[in-house]
Amino acid sequence: MKLYKNVLVFFAFVMVLYGCASQLIEVKQGSDRVSVADANQVASCESKGKATVSVLTKVGFISRSVDAVEDNLLQLARNSALDIGGDTIVKDEMPEFGKRTFAIYKCKP
């Protein structure tokens, strides 16, 4: 019975960590106004550079969902855009799951 309780406690702990993984990403004020665009939509925008961001893809032995990882990557890219004066991001290469490069642009006057 004691082993069963220990397994339940461990499982509960892992689930709490899994649920908190997305909450660890800072949402900078104004990041909600950073747009996500396609490469063909930024031809008239000023390039501000690129940002490569990465997040955890596993918590313990549990893999995070593709949607959760992608949401975190987008938030980090929006934060990076704010840091360098951009207002639009474009998804670029993804060398591995949990890591992506974004091009950052200034499109709005």
Secondary structure as GFF3:
##gff-version 3
##sequence-region A 1 109
A	DSSP	alpha_helix	2	21	.	.	.	ID=ss1
A	DSSP	three_ten_helix	22	24	.	.	.	ID=ss2
A	DSSP	three_ten_helix	31	33	.	.	.	ID=ss3
A	DSSP	beta_strand	35	37	.	.	.	ID=ss4
A	DSSP	three_ten_helix	39	41	.	.	.	ID=ss5
A	DSSP	beta_strand	46	54	.	.	.	ID=ss6
A	DSSP	beta_strand	58	59	.	.	.	ID=ss7
A	DSSP	beta_strand	62	63	.	.	.	ID=ss8
A	DSSP	alpha_helix	66	83	.	.	.	ID=ss9
A	DSSP	beta_strand	88	91	.	.	.	ID=ss10
A	DSSP	beta_strand	99	106	.	.	.	ID=ss11
###
